[in-house]
């Protein structure tokens, strides 16, 4: 699927529509991996609503914690600021919180920060959406983006196993 101006007779499907549909139809589990989150309250509203309707919905978000080049804060301070901002301005107000994980090791590896750059969603171990789009209003609605939505239990399970293994090996820590 593509998002952006229609050109050459290629019909587009808005990334925001695909993401919202995936969130609204989730029954058992949602895994979100993302690099940038801005205007998250709008982007994640459908997921927050679904979590409120289905408290048993297992929701895990693996998010990058950005570090500006001039920022010399400790990883703990950076994560604390990220968590406060996520709760106050990136997650829909009053909605149940997902489990949020970040990769502390990427912030300090070899003296050079790395990042979680993946942008994907896995729903119910069956639907996989991989996209160039960040979880921002611009990426979801205005940018030129390309994404692929696949229904594949094997692919979904592989992506989930990848993040599970990173959790098991303590690359990621739960911050919310």
C-alpha positions as a Markdown table, in Angstrom:
| # | Residue | x | y | z |
|---|---|---|---|---|
| 1 | Unk | 0.0 | 0.0 | 0.0 |
| 2 | Unk | 1.1 | 3.5 | -0.6 |
| 3 | Unk | 0.3 | 6.8 | 1.0 |
| 4 | Unk | 0.7 | 10.2 | -0.7 |
| 5 | Unk | -0.6 | 11.9 | -3.8 |
| 6 | Unk | -2.2 | 9.6 | -6.3 |
| 7 | Unk | 0.0 | 9.4 | -9.4 |
| 8 | Unk | 0.0 | 7.3 | -12.5 |
| 9 | Unk | -3.3 | 5.7 | -11.8 |
| 10 | Unk | -2.1 | 4.1 | -8.6 |
| 11 | Unk | -4.7 | 4.2 | -5.8 |
| 12 | Unk | -3.5 | 5.0 | -2.4 |
| 13 | Unk | -4.7 | 3.8 | 1.0 |
| 14 | Unk | -4.0 | 6.1 | 3.9 |
| 15 | Unk | -1.5 | 4.6 | 6.4 |
| 16 | Unk | -3.7 | 5.9 | 9.3 |
| 17 | Unk | -6.7 | 4.0 | 8.0 |
| 18 | Unk | -4.7 | 0.7 | 7.9 |
| 19 | Unk | -3.2 | 1.2 | 11.3 |
| 20 | Unk | -6.5 | 2.2 | 12.9 |
| 21 | Unk | -8.2 | -0.9 | 11.3 |
| 22 | Unk | -5.6 | -3.2 | 12.7 |
| 23 | Unk | -5.9 | -1.7 | 16.2 |
| 24 | Unk | -9.7 | -1.7 | 16.1 |
| 25 | Unk | -9.9 | -5.4 | 15.0 |
| 26 | Unk | -7.3 | -6.8 | 17.5 |
| 27 | Unk | -8.6 | -9.6 | 19.6 |
| 28 | Unk | -5.6 | -11.1 | 21.5 |
| 29 | Unk | -2.4 | -9.3 | 21.0 |
| 30 | Unk | -0.7 | -6.2 | 19.5 |
| 31 | Unk | 3.0 | -5.7 | 19.0 |
| 32 | Unk | 4.1 | -2.2 | 17.9 |
| 33 | Unk | 7.7 | -1.4 | 17.1 |
| 34 | Unk | 8.5 | 2.2 | 16.2 |
| 35 | Unk | 11.2 | 4.8 | 15.8 |
| 36 | Unk | 9.4 | 8.1 | 16.1 |
| 37 | Unk | 6.2 | 8.9 | 17.9 |
| 38 | Unk | 4.7 | 12.4 | 17.7 |
| 39 | Unk | 1.0 | 13.3 | 18.0 |
| 40 | Unk | 0.7 | 9.8 | 19.5 |
| 41 | Unk | -2.6 | 10.6 | 21.2 |
| 42 | Unk | -4.2 | 10.8 | 17.8 |
| 43 | Unk | -2.2 | 7.9 | 16.2 |
| 44 | Unk | -2.9 | 5.5 | 19.1 |
| 45 | Unk | -6.5 | 6.5 | 19.9 |
| 46 | Unk | -7.9 | 3.4 | 18.2 |
| 47 | Unk | -5.5 | 1.2 | 20.1 |
| 48 | Unk | -6.3 | 2.8 | 23.4 |
| 49 | Unk | -10.0 | 2.4 | 22.7 |
| 50 | Unk | -9.6 | -1.2 | 21.9 |
| 51 | Unk | -7.6 | -1.8 | 25.0 |
| 52 | Unk | -10.3 | -0.2 | 27.1 |
| 53 | Unk | -13.0 | -2.4 | 25.4 |
| 54 | Unk | -10.8 | -5.6 | 25.7 |
| 55 | Unk | -8.8 | -5.4 | 28.9 |
| 56 | Unk | -7.3 | -8.9 | 28.2 |
| 57 | Unk | -5.6 | -7.5 | 25.0 |
| 58 | Unk | -1.9 | -8.0 | 25.3 |
| 59 | Unk | -0.3 | -4.9 | 24.0 |
| 60 | Unk | 3.5 | -4.4 | 23.8 |
| 61 | Unk | 5.2 | -1.4 | 22.3 |
| 62 | Unk | 8.9 | -1.4 | 21.5 |
| 63 | Unk | 9.9 | 2.3 | 21.0 |
| 64 | Unk | 13.0 | 4.2 | 20.4 |
| 65 | Unk | 14.1 | 6.7 | 23.0 |
| 66 | Unk | 15.7 | 9.5 | 21.0 |
| 67 | Unk | 18.8 | 11.2 | 22.2 |
| 68 | Unk | 19.8 | 14.5 | 20.7 |
| 69 | Unk | 23.5 | 14.6 | 19.7 |
| 70 | Unk | 24.3 | 17.3 | 22.4 |
| 71 | Unk | 22.4 | 15.5 | 25.2 |
| 72 | Unk | 24.7 | 14.0 | 27.8 |
| 73 | Unk | 22.0 | 12.8 | 30.2 |
| 74 | Unk | 22.3 | 9.4 | 31.7 |
| 75 | Unk | 20.2 | 6.6 | 30.1 |
| 76 | Unk | 18.1 | 6.6 | 33.3 |
| 77 | Unk | 17.3 | 10.3 | 33.0 |
| 78 | Unk | 16.6 | 10.0 | 29.3 |
| 79 | Unk | 14.2 | 7.1 | 29.8 |
| 80 | Unk | 12.5 | 8.9 | 32.7 |
| 81 | Unk | 11.8 | 12.0 | 30.4 |
| 82 | Unk | 10.6 | 9.6 | 27.6 |
| 83 | Unk | 8.2 | 7.8 | 30.0 |
| 84 | Unk | 6.8 | 11.1 | 31.3 |
| 85 | Unk | 6.3 | 12.5 | 27.8 |
| 86 | Unk | 4.8 | 9.2 | 26.6 |
| 87 | Unk | 2.2 | 9.1 | 29.4 |
| 88 | Unk | 1.4 | 12.9 | 29.2 |
| 89 | Unk | 1.4 | 13.6 | 25.5 |
| 90 | Unk | 1.8 | 10.5 | 23.3 |
| 91 | Unk | -0.8 | 8.2 | 24.8 |
| 92 | Unk | -4.5 | 8.9 | 24.7 |
| 93 | Unk | -5.7 | 10.4 | 28.0 |
| 94 | Unk | -7.5 | 8.1 | 30.3 |
| 95 | Unk | -6.8 | 5.0 | 28.3 |
| 96 | Unk | -5.2 | 1.8 | 29.8 |
| 97 | Unk | -1.4 | 1.9 | 29.2 |
| 98 | Unk | 0.4 | -0.7 | 27.1 |
| 99 | Unk | 3.6 | -2.4 | 28.1 |
| 100 | Unk | 6.3 | -0.1 | 26.7 |
| 101 | Unk | 9.9 | -1.3 | 26.2 |
| 102 | Unk | 13.0 | 0.5 | 25.2 |
| 103 | Unk | 16.5 | -0.6 | 24.3 |
| 104 | Unk | 18.8 | 0.9 | 26.9 |
| 105 | Unk | 21.8 | -0.7 | 25.3 |
| 106 | Unk | 21.3 | 1.2 | 22.1 |
| 107 | Unk | 21.7 | 4.4 | 24.0 |
| 108 | Unk | 25.1 | 3.7 | 25.2 |
| 109 | Unk | 26.6 | 1.1 | 22.8 |
| 110 | Unk | 30.3 | 1.9 | 22.0 |
| 111 | Unk | 29.9 | 5.5 | 23.0 |
| 112 | Unk | 27.7 | 6.1 | 20.0 |
| 113 | Unk | 23.9 | 6.0 | 20.3 |
| 114 | Unk | 22.0 | 3.6 | 18.0 |
| 115 | Unk | 18.2 | 3.5 | 17.5 |
| 116 | Unk | 15.3 | 1.1 | 17.1 |
| 117 | Unk | 14.5 | 2.0 | 13.6 |
| 118 | Unk | 11.9 | -0.7 | 12.8 |
| 119 | Unk | 8.3 | 0.4 | 12.1 |
| 120 | Unk | 5.9 | -2.5 | 12.2 |
| 121 | Unk | 2.7 | -3.8 | 13.8 |
| 122 | Unk | 1.8 | -7.4 | 14.5 |
| 123 | Unk | -1.8 | -8.2 | 15.4 |
| 124 | Unk | -3.1 | -11.5 | 16.8 |
| 125 | Unk | 0.0 | -13.4 | 15.6 |
| 126 | Unk | -1.5 | -13.2 | 12.1 |
| 127 | Unk | -1.4 | -9.7 | 10.6 |
| 128 | Unk | 1.9 | -8.0 | 9.9 |
| 129 | Unk | 2.2 | -4.4 | 8.8 |
| 130 | Unk | 5.7 | -3.2 | 7.9 |
| 131 | Unk | 6.0 | 0.4 | 6.8 |
| 132 | Unk | 8.3 | 3.3 | 6.2 |
| 133 | Unk | 5.9 | 5.4 | 8.2 |
| 134 | Unk | 6.7 | 6.5 | 11.7 |
| 135 | Unk | 3.9 | 6.8 | 14.3 |
| 136 | Unk | 3.4 | 10.5 | 13.6 |
| 137 | Unk | 0.4 | 12.4 | 12.3 |
| 138 | Unk | 2.5 | 13.5 | 9.2 |
| 139 | Unk | 3.7 | 10.0 | 8.4 |
| 140 | Unk | 0.2 | 8.5 | 8.9 |
| 141 | Unk | -1.7 | 11.0 | 6.9 |
| 142 | Unk | 0.5 | 13.3 | 4.7 |
| 143 | Unk | 3.9 | 11.9 | 3.9 |
| 144 | Unk | 4.7 | 9.7 | 0.9 |
| 145 | Unk | 5.1 | 6.3 | 2.5 |
| 146 | Unk | 5.1 | 2.7 | 1.5 |
| 147 | Unk | 3.9 | -0.2 | 3.6 |
| 148 | Unk | 3.1 | -3.8 | 3.3 |
| 149 | Unk | 0.2 | -5.6 | 5.1 |
| 150 | Unk | 0.5 | -9.3 | 5.1 |
| 151 | Unk | -1.7 | -12.0 | 6.6 |
| 152 | Unk | 0.8 | -14.7 | 7.6 |
| 153 | Unk | 0.9 | -16.6 | 10.9 |
| 154 | Unk | 4.5 | -17.7 | 10.1 |
| 155 | Unk | 5.8 | -14.2 | 9.5 |
| 156 | Unk | 3.9 | -12.7 | 12.5 |
| 157 | Unk | 5.3 | -15.4 | 14.8 |
| 158 | Unk | 8.8 | -14.8 | 13.5 |
| 159 | Unk | 8.6 | -11.1 | 14.2 |
| 160 | Unk | 7.1 | -11.7 | 17.7 |
| 161 | Unk | 9.9 | -14.3 | 18.4 |
| 162 | Unk | 12.5 | -11.8 | 17.4 |
| 163 | Unk | 11.3 | -9.2 | 19.9 |
| 164 | Unk | 10.7 | -11.9 | 22.5 |
| 165 | Unk | 14.3 | -13.0 | 22.1 |
| 166 | Unk | 15.5 | -9.4 | 22.5 |
| 167 | Unk | 13.5 | -9.2 | 25.7 |
| 168 | Unk | 14.9 | -12.5 | 26.9 |
| 169 | Unk | 18.5 | -11.4 | 26.2 |
| 170 | Unk | 17.7 | -8.1 | 28.1 |
| 171 | Unk | 18.2 | -5.8 | 25.1 |
| 172 | Unk | 14.9 | -4.2 | 26.0 |
| 173 | Unk | 13.7 | -3.1 | 29.4 |
| 174 | Unk | 10.1 | -2.4 | 30.3 |
| 175 | Unk | 9.6 | 1.3 | 31.1 |
| 176 | Unk | 5.8 | 1.5 | 31.3 |
